[in-house]
């Protein structure tokens, strides 16, 4: 029998179609789904449009964790709509203030060996429990909830071997920041990161979820940890020890790539503005003046992360220039901090305590001062994600944030005159089960009416793709454009997310606030146009509005050097053609106002033929100006998605619509259906620690 790594075993156990060949098309049976409130509304409307009576997965949960500010009626109206939808379709409902979806789901429902798909890009955090957890767009999640397998391309498996023990003042976030510093925000694209090795010892399940959470920042499809004694201890601690099962890779298995991290040589790390990949040792930026220190998010959600900060600031006071913000991740963590006294220590030190939820991580309050440094324990620091465009956010650990709050400058915690607080996981306060509302019995649910509001109505009908495309380039961007750039975060915009016409007014506002107006020139909401992008176009959050709102404004194609996986798929879902340059140098030829033409595109998509975009020659141009600038779409999975988009109403998903995510094709042994991988061993020579 062929030895399999843990990722391959998890995939094989839920494989509905395909095999383990990297790059091959597969489909996975889904056990659980996760929704957060920003995308929950469109998903529920999709279920209604598909005629779904009740979800078909074993467990579906909706969390109210983003839109919590409620500075007008829109957030409260959204909560009312989502509650009614949960009652109607048989979905668990996590009430406002119960906490961030990922740690609440981990505490309440996470189960080793199961598959989870969520409408949030940080869903892979559940890989810390030995789950196969994937972020996706709302259309994919809706289809999974309706009982459809999740289609994707089988990623390559990148084995990361951990060895050594963590030194004082170094923690799990330094592991993932070190990986990001070595490999950047594109280092995990098309890969699942599988962690193994003796260095797993001493990493709790919550430590592991910190690492799995930020694998998303590397572009990884997901991250996977074994289910072992640490997993068992966590599940027993939350009263679900019966859900534990042991999961590990087979002896002698192979991976498709390797990296190694010796934890014993790590130092406190920090990511500088404004990318998670701008990682340096904290010592390199120590002394920089700060105006805010922020603790809490899906990236550092455990009891330890708040308790260690409380131990550092106990008896002290935050600098009078610093806003010291504490955002509890879950109500359970908050109640435990109250019971054990750490919350009092934080408050006495000047902390401002906010409700359990995403909050400032997504720009929902706690915005920093303009242009002033804000070290935060959040996973992303893209420009504007904090709620203001002129931000200066550093990504760090609670130890660094707390030490910096006291001094008023970025501080390496190793310089503190105290020993490293070693916080043992406590017995957590039992969760308030009334904050998680169970699904209604099916007969009772059928009588529930799906409530609507003027901000959450029917999804717009975007129409069919035309027989051909001939559109001007309305916007030209650089590399690593994030979905925060395309559709801003923050309380000003996010309250309108279910309202596509209103949301479209904010499209690419951080890049060019004239774009929506120019898209409407000619007296129509849908004047056709194209966008030209660089590498990794659409990185970051899985938010569908970054594809849906531009499509509503008339976007027909995006030509880029490469696409982030989730955003590329979301473009397909809503009828936008994502095309890559045949020659990357052609990026320089497509200026604002240039015309992009694709002849007989609908026929090509329907027949599964290759498609090519050209720039028609203008009078006085060199004859070579008419040559093709975009590569044919050779990915058969995405091509099938295009075919369906050509004949569907992209704003309304049908139950038979099968859309595939992109992924690079890997070399494989086609006869056996398993990868020609590399045996697990530490990399040797000068390439040690780098991706193979």
Buried (B, 14 or more C-beta within 10 A) or exposed (E): EEBBBBBBBBBEBBBEEBBBBBBBBBBBBBBBBBBBBBBBBBBBBBBBBBEBEBBBBEBBBBBBBBBBBBEEEBBEBBBBBBBBBBBBBBBBBBBBBBBBBBBBBBBBBBBBBBBBBBBBBBBBBBBBBBBBBBBBBBBBBBBBBBBBBBBBBBBBBBBBBBBBEBBEBBBBBBBBBBBBBBBBBBBBBBBBBBBBBEBBEBBBBBBBBBBBBBBBBBBBBBBBBBBBEBBBBBBEBBEBEEBBBEBBBBEEBBBBBBBBBBBEEBBBBBBBBBBBBBBBBBBEBBEBBBBBBBBBBBBBBBBBBBBBBBBBBBEBEBBEEBBBBBBBBBBBBBBBBEEBEBBEBBBBBBBBBBBBBBBBBBBBBBBBBEEBBBBBBBBBBBBBBBBBBEBBBBBBBBBBBBBBBBBBBBBBBBEBEEEBBEBEBBEBBEBEEEBBBEBBEEEEBEEBEBBBBEBBBEBBEBEBBEEEBBBBBBBBBEBBBBBBBBBBBBBBBBBBBBBBEBBBBBBBBBBBEEBBEBBBEEEEEBBBBBBBBBBBBBBBBBBBBBBBBBBBBBBBBBBBBBBBBBBBBBBBBBBBBBBBBBEEEBBEBBEEEBBBBBBBBBEBBBEEEEBBBBBEEEEEEEEEBBBBBBBBBEBEBBBBBBBBBBEBBBBBBBBEBBBBBBBBBBEBEEEEBBBBBBEBEEBEEEEEBBBB
